[in-house]
């Protein structure tokens, strides 16, 4: 069992933290300063300088006297970070990231202020019921003291009346390492969510990988890997699991989703090998699956659980739905119209994304037929987006009835 200091990773409380905010406000740089790791490891992301897919990094948070950090001291928390895309065209990926986090760090650059995606990400957190938010006022090294104070006041006004109204605002320079210790302290002191270890395991898959390098000898090959978060229950090495909706096949021009069954071969939090995993934090599960089944995120959006425990897939959903007054991700002000029968909406259910046609509207409820089936549980929260001028814009949220 891998140790950190004198404490097993398995024994440390786990917190999953999402890095959200407008593109170019410094999320990825801040994450590197906090963890020493870059999460945007995909070549296309490095080339373009933006986060395209969900990225992951982790630290063991430590306490030395009254100070907190990641380098020395007594281990107190294991923190996994999810770097979420800030680009307007990647709202679906952002919603998938929000589904697996406990706490959000909302990054706002002091030299640029509140941007459309800043607003959209805040309401996305609301749609996903993430009500613990730390606000980082980044790039304070690029502004004067007067500009920093003005920016701070603008942020206070921006969060008034939102889920983040009482959130701490920490002025930071990620590039210069200014006030990073204050951010560590906030992460150390934030209240941990309650974890349900007693229910059947429910693992929501955000990524799936083939981790083998080309040319690896057959006897050294690893099975397919699932990345995501365990929402409840406990998973152990050797557990027989099923994955739904599973793999898409076509039979006589009909699309059929086939449940996948496999076994847990190993479990990892970051680079730390563990024998069992409880809920909370990012987790990687190595399986016995052929790596071709998991490569290129083939199974992202699915859920996994102990074989025989997951419900049937749903091709229809009924939601208790709520519309926002305005669209928050657009440069111009756009009023949100009420739902209409037969319109197409994009739905974010856990880490899965589907498009559904509205088939009925009943007071505060809507029913939909889905193009892509989902695994949904009663009271799951759902982000709802509408295609406006060629972009999927978040227009509301709902709860599965």
N, C-alpha and C positions, 0 to 999 in steps of 0.2 A: 504494500500500500504506500503510495507516495506521500511524503510529508512536506510540510512547509513550516520551518521553525520546528516547534515541538508538537504541532497540531495537524491532524490529518485533514486533508481537504474535505473529506466526507463529513467531518464533524463541524465544519464552519458553517454559520448561516450564510445563505446565498441571496444576492440581490442582482436582478437583471435591469440594467440601466440603458435606456435608449438615448442616442444623440440625435436630436432633431433640430430643424431650422432651415432657413433659406440657403440656397447654394452659395458657396464662396464666403460664408460667414465664419468659417474656420472650424467646423465640426471635426473633420478628420485630423487636422493639426492638433486640436485640443486633445483628441483621443490618443494621439501619439505622445503628447506631453504627459498625459496621465499614466499611460501603460508602457511606453517605449516601443509600441508596435503600430504598424500601419495596417488598417483593416481593409483598405482598397487594394487587394493583392492581384486582382484580375488585370491582365495586360491592357485591356481597352480602357479601364478606369485610370490606370497610371498614365496612359498616353493622353487621355482627355482631361485629367485632373478633376474628375467628378466621381462621386459614388453612384454606381449604377445598380448594383445588387446589395443585399444586406451584408455588411461586414462585421466581423467579430474580433474582440480583443478582451483580455481579462487581466485582473490583478488580485493578489492577496493583499487586502488592506490591513495595515499594521498600526499599532499604537506604541509610542515611546514617550513615556511621561504624559504630557498634555498635547503632544503632537501626533499627527496622523500622516501616513504616507505608505509607499509601496516598497520601500527598500529595507528598512530595519525596524525592529520592535516585535511586539507580540502579535501574532495573527489574530484578527478579530472578525473579519468578514471576507468572503470570497465574492468578488464583483465581476460579473460578465457584462460587457458593453456591446450594444448593437448599433452600428453606424447606419443610419437610415438615409436614403437619398433625399436631397433637397430640391431636385429639379421638378418643375411643374408637371412634366410628362410622366413622372414616375410615382404618381399618387397611389397606384395599386400596390407597389412595392413598399411605400411608406406605411400604408395601412396594415400590410402583412407584418412589418416590423413592430408596429404598435401593439399587435396582438400578443407578442411574447415578452413584453417588458412590464416591470413593476413601477418604475420611476422614469421620468423623462428629464433630461438636461436640454432645455431649449436655449440654443445659442443665437444671440443677436449681436451683430457687429456694431460697435459704438460709432464707427465712421459712416455706416450706411443706414442704421435704424430699422424700423419696422417695414418689412417687405410683404408682398402678397403671399408668398409661401410661408412666412412667419405666421401670418393669420391662419392660413389653411392648416398648417401643422398643429396649431393650438386647438382648432376645432376638431381635427382628426383625433387628437388625444381625448377630447371630450366624447367623441363618437365611440371610442374604444374604452371609455370609462377609466382612463388613466388620470387620477386626480392628485398625484404627487408629482410636482414639477419643481425643479431647480432652474433658475434662469441665470445664464452666464452672459454678462455684458462683455463681449470679447473685443480684442483689438484696441484696448484703451491706450496702448502705446502710440497709436496713430492719430490721436486727437488731443486737444488741449484740455486742461482741467475744466474750463467752462463748457466745452463741448461735451465732455464726459458727464457732467452734471445735467446738462440739457437732455442728453440721450437717456440718462437714468430716469428723469422725470417723464419722458415720453413712454418709456417702458412701463412705468407705474400707471400711467393713464391707459395704456394699451391693455393691461391685464385686469383693469377694474371691471368687476362684474363677471369675470370668467373663472374657470376652475383654478387658475393660477393667481387669483387676486392676492392671496396671502403668501405667495411664494417668496423665498429668499432670492435677492438679486445680487450676484457676486461679480464685481468688476475684475476682469482677467485679461492678461496678455498671454495667450497660448504660446506665441513665438518666443517671448522673453521669460516665460515661467512665472509671471507675476500672479500672486494670489492662488496658485494651484493648491497650496496647503489649506486654504479656506474651503476649496471645493472637496478635497479629501475629507475634511472635518464634517462637512454637510453630508457626505455619503456615509460617513461613520455613524452619524447621529440620527439619520432619517429612520423613521419607524418601519420595521419589517412587516410585510403583509402576512396575514394568517395563512398557513399552508395546510392543505388537506392531504395527509399521508394515508388515510384509512380507506378512501374510495378506490375503485379499480383504476389503474394507471391510464392517463390520457395524455399522450404526447402529440403535440402539434408540430408538423414538419414545415420548416421555413426554407430549408435547403436540402439537396441530396447530391452526393459526390461519388466520384471514382478517385480514390487517393493514390492509386498506383502510378508510378512513373513508367513511361514507355520503356520496354525492354526488361522489365522486372521478371526475374525467374519465376516460373509457375508456382514453385513450392513456397515462394515468399509473397504471393499475391494476397491482398486483403479483400474482404467482401465489401459490398456497397455500404456507404455511410449515410446516415440520416442526421441532419442538424436541425435543432429547434428547441422547444422548451417543454418540460414535463409540467403540465398544469395541475395535476393531482396524482396521488398514489405513489408507489415506489416501484422502480424497475431494477431488476438484478440480472447479472450475467447468467445466461442459460434460459431466460424467460422465452417462451414461445409467443410471438406477437403476430398480429394481423394489421394490415395497412389498407385503409379505405379512403376514397373510392378506389384507389389502386391504379392499375395500368389500363390504358385505353386500347381496345382492340376493335377491329371492324369485322362484322360477320354479315354477309349478304346485305351490304350497304347500311347496316345498323351499327351504331356505336355502342359498344358494351364495355363497362368498367369491371375489371376482374380483381377481386380482393387478393392481395399478396400476403402470403404467410412465410415467416422466417423465424430465426432465433437470434437473440442478443449474444454477440460474441465478445464484445468489450464495450466499456463506457468511458467517456472522457469529458472532463470539464477543462476546456483549454487543452494544455499539454499534460494534464494530470489524469492518470489512469485511476479509476475508482471501481469498486466491486458492486456497489449499488447506488442508485440515485433517487433522492427525494425531490419533491416539487420545487420549482424556482430555479432561475438561472438558465443560461444556455447550456445545452448538452449535445454531445455527439454520440451516436449509437452505431458501432460497427455491427453489421449483420452477416448472415450467410448468403445474402443475395448476390447474384452475378452482378458485377460492377456496371455492366451495360444497362441494368435496370435503374440505377441510381445516378448515372452520369448526367451532367448538364441540367440538374434540378428536375429530372423526370418525375420525381415523387413529391416535389414541393407543393404545398397546399393540401396534402393528405393528412390524415391523423392515424396514429398507431395506438394500439392497446393490446392487452392480453387476449390471445386468440379466443374468439367466441363472445367477447364482451361488448364489442362496438355495435351501435344500432345500424339499421339498414340505411343505405344512401338515399338522399332526398332529391327528387326532381322538381318538387314544388315546395314553396315556403309561404308561410303567413307571418307577417311582421306587424308588431305594434310600432308604427313609424312616426317620426317627427321630422319636419322640414326646417332648415334654417331660414331666416328672413332674407339673407343675402348670400351670394357666392363669395367665398373668401380668397380664392386663389387667383382671381383675375385682376389685371391692372385697373380695369374700369368697374364701376358699380353695376352689378347685375342682380336683379330681384329674382328670388327663387319662386317659380310657379308651383302650384299644387301638383300632386301626382295625377297622371292621366292613364286611363285604361288603354292598353296596347302599347304604351311607351316602353322602351328598353332602358333598364337601369343596371349599373354595375354594382355588385354586392361584394363586400369583404366580410367573410365569415371565418373567424380565426385567421389562419394564414392562407385560406383559399380565396380565389377570386372567380366569380361567375357573373354572367350577364343573364338577366331574367326579364321576361315580358310581364307587365302588370296585367293580371286577369280580372282583378276585382278591387274595389275600394269600399270600405265599410267604416265610416266614422274615422277612428284613429288607426285602423288596420288596413293593410294592403296584402293581396295575395299575388304570387308570381309563379310562372313556369320558368325553370332554369335551363339554360343551354348546356351548362356543365353541372353535374350533380355535386352535392356537398354532404358532409356529415355535420349535422347541426343538432344542438341540444336546446331544450327549452330554456329561455332567458339568455341564450347567447346574444351578445351585442354585435350589431352588424353596421358597418359603414355603408352609406348609400351615395352613389355618384351618378351624375347625368352627363351625357355628352353635350357639351356646349362649345360651339365653334371649333369642333375637332379635338377638344380636350375633355377628358373625364374630370369633372369638377365635383368635389364633395358637396352635397346639398343637404345632407341630413343623416340621421342614424335610426336604427330600429332595434327591436328585441324580438327574438324568435318566440312565437306563440305556440 
